Amino acid sequence: MLTFRKIIGCVLALPVLAGCSNLQNDIDVVLPSYSADLVVECYLQPGKAPSLTVTSSVPYLSSALPQVPSDVTVSLTMPNGTVVPLPFNPNYSALADTTSGIKFHTHIGRDPLVARPGDVFTLDVRDTKGRRVTGTTTMLAPISIDSVEYKFNDKTGAERKAYFLTSFRDPPTPDDCYRLQLHKGNPDKGALLQEPEVDNSFEDRLLNGKPFVVGTTYRFLSGDTVTATLYHTDAAFFRFRESVRDARNANGNPFAQPSAIYSNVQGGVGIFSVLSYTRAMKIVK
């Protein structure tokens, strides 16, 4: 239950304002009961042990600290039908994962994942309270980057900068989506673990089956090492990221439309996907 204080304003001279002290009411608002859901975020990566993060949703006005339930069991069904348990083994890293950006996982497998385009994986997450989340995802074929080029402006000195153009061709199948990241720095020295210089998501609705050329602003300097990472994703992954962005922008903004998180899992909230990507590097000279 929340208590709001309602104040009836008085547009009067200062001596009269003292008489307004009694024009306030305390209003008790009874909040509806809240049922917490399991929140799952799982990005499978070929060559890495499968891992995911399972938390519990909390009311909007509660503490922002993540609630990590310890009674959750997780299993991953492989394309050949083998069921692989992912034990509860929470771990936090000071650096984000190279591709997914996740710093924390609650469950992790033992062996590196073997995944090929077209492989289908099934996730099963359940706890002792009867909550259960399931999901299915298919690995998409990686899309090759045709070229990564740059061009300088006509300025001099510190204002001389370059923009980048990343080119690739979209396959003729509909509903393909992409995420393009550009990281600045030496990838062998942890540059891919830092925040990307550019991070864009887009669909192929207007350019289905045609070449894509994605540009940036003038923001790169001579000597910069730039790594482009192109993720091939499905529409569910694209909608999830867009809904998370919209929810963050709406949070605390009284003029923004509230945004719900889009999920591709059943029984809870979250995302289950296989990351399929290609990379290309260019040094600005």
N, C-alpha and C positions, 0 to 999 in steps of 0.2 A: 504494500500500500504506500502511495506517495502522498505527501502533503504539499499543496501549493498555497501560496499566499496571494490573495487577490486584493489589489490596492485600487481604490477608486480615486482617480486623479482629480485635483482641484486646480484650476487655472485662476488663481487669486493672487492678491498682493502678499508679500512675505509675511506680514503680521497675521494674516488670516490662515496661512498654511498650518500653523500650530493646531488649528481646530480640525484638521483633517486626520489626526492621528488615530481616531476611532473608526475611520472608514476603511477597514480592512477585515477580510474574512479568511479563515483557514479552511481549505477545501480538501477533504480526503478522497483520493481517487483509488478505488479498489482495482488492482491489476489482475488480469485473468491468469489462471494457472498456466504454468509453462512446463512442457514436456521436452526434455533434452533429447537430441538426436546424436547418433554417432556421425562424426565428420571424418571422411577418408580422403587422403590425397596420395595417389600412387602413380608414379611415372616409371614404368619399366624401361630398362636400357640394356640392349644387347651387350654382352661382355662384362656386365656388372651384376653383383648379387642383387636380387629383387628386394626392394625395401619400400616401406610406406609409413605414413604418419596417421595415427588414429587418435582423435580427440573427441571431446563431447561439447556440443553446442551449449551456450549459456544465454540467459536473458540479456536483452540489450543494455539494461542499466546496471548489470552486475560487473564484477571485476573483469578486466580485459586479459588477465592471465589465462593461458591455455589450461584446460582441464584434461588431464591424460589418464584415462581409465586403465587400470592394470589387469583387469579380468577379461581382456579381449583376446580371442583366438583368431588367427588368420591362416587361411590356406589359399594357395594359388594352383589352379588346374592348368597343366601344360597342354600344348596342342595335341599330344599323343594320349591324353587322358590321365597322365600321372598327376597325383595330388601332392603338392609340396607344401609342408607346413612352414610358416614364417614365425619363428619364436619371438616372444616379447623381449626385446633387448634395446632399450632406449639409449640413444647416443646423440650428443650435440657436437657440431663442428663449428669452429670459429669462422670458417670460410664456407660459402655456399657451394653446393654441388655445381660442377661445371655446366651442366645442361639444364637441370630442372630449377636451380636456384634454392633448393631445399637445404636448410641447415640442420634439421632435426628429423630423426626417424624414431618410431617406436618399435617397429618390427622389421626384421631383416633375415633373409635366407643365408644359406651357407655357400652355395655354388654359383658361379657366374651364369647369367641367363643366356640361353641360346634362342635366338629369335630371328625369323626370316619373314620377308614380306608375305602377307597372307595368313600368317599364323594367328590363331585365335586363343586368347587367354581368358580365364574366368576367375574372378576374385570372390571369396567368401569371408566375411567379417562378422563375428558374433560375440556377445558378452553374456554374462551370467544373469543379466536382468531380462533376457529375452529379446534384446534388440539385435537385428541382423541386417547387414548391408551386403548386397551382391552387385556384381557388375561384369560386363563382358567387353573386351576390346580386341581390335585387330591391328596388327602392325601394317602400316602402309609402306609402299616402296619409297626409298629416298629419291629426292629430285636433285639432279646435278646442277651445280652453279656453272653457268656458261662462262661468265666473266665477272671480274671485279675491277673497275676502272676508277680513276680519279681525275679531277681537273681543277687547276688553281684559278683563283680570281685574278684580276689585273692590278691588285694592290701590292705594296711593298712593305718590307720590314715585318713587324709583329702582326700587321693586318693581312699579310699574305697567307691565305688558307685555301684548302681544297675541299671539294665535295666528292662523295663517292656514288657510283652507280653499280648496282648489283643486278645481273641479268640471269634469267633462267626461263625455261619454257614450261608452261602448265600443260599437263596431259589432258586429253579430250574428255575424260570422265568429269561429271558435274560434282559440285559441292566439295571441291578441294580447297583447303585453307592452309595458310602459311604463317610462320613467325620468323622474322629476320632479325638477328642480333649482330651488331658490329662492336667488337671489343678492341680497345686500343692498348697496345703494349705487347711485350714478348710472351707468346703463349707458353713457352717453356719455363717461364718464371712466374707463372700464376696469373697471367693477365685474364684468362678465361674465368677465373674465380671471382673477379671483381664485377662491379656493376657495369653493364654494357653502355657504350656510348650512344647506341641506337637500339631500340627495341620496338619493333612494329609488328602488328598482326593484320592480315587482310584475307579477303575471300577472292574466289575466281569468278564471281557471278558476271562481271562485265568483260572478263578476258579469258573465258573458258577455252582451253586448247590453244591459247595464243602466248606469245612471248611476254614476259614481265620485265620491266626495268624499274627498279626501286631506287630512288635517290635520297640524298641527305642534304642538310644545309652545309654551308662552308664552316667546318669545325675541325679539320685535320691539318696538321703541320708537317713540314718537310722533316723526314726522319721517322715519322710515326709508322709503327707496324700495326696493320689493321687486319683482323680476322673476321670473316663473315661466316655466320652459321645460319643455315636455312633449314627450318623444321617443316616437314610435311605433316599436316595434322588433318583431322576430320572436323566436321562442323560442330560436334559436341565439345571438343577441346577449345575451339575458337569461341563458342558461346560462353563457356565457363570463364575464360580469361576476360572476356568483355564484361560479363556480369560482375566479376570481382572488381574490376576497374570502376564500373559504375557505382557499385556499393561503396567503395572507398571514397569516391568523389561526393556521394550523397551524405556520407556520415558527418553529422554535425552541421549540415547545411540546411537551414530551414526553408530555403527556396528550391531545393532539389527534390526530384521525385524519388521516393524510396525504391531501391532495387533489390530484388531477390537474387540469390545465387543459383545459377543454372547448374544442374547436376546430371551426370550420365550414369549414376548408380541408383539402385532401388533400395528403399528402406531407410535411407539417411541422406546425407548431403556430401557432395564431393565429386572427384574426378578420378577416373581410372583410364590410363592411356599408355601406349608404347611410343617412346620417342624415336622418331626416324629423322635423321638429319645428315647433311653434308657440309663440308667446310672448305673455305678457300682463303688464302692469306695474300696480302699485298703490302709492300713497303713503299711509302711515299718518298719519292726522291726529288 
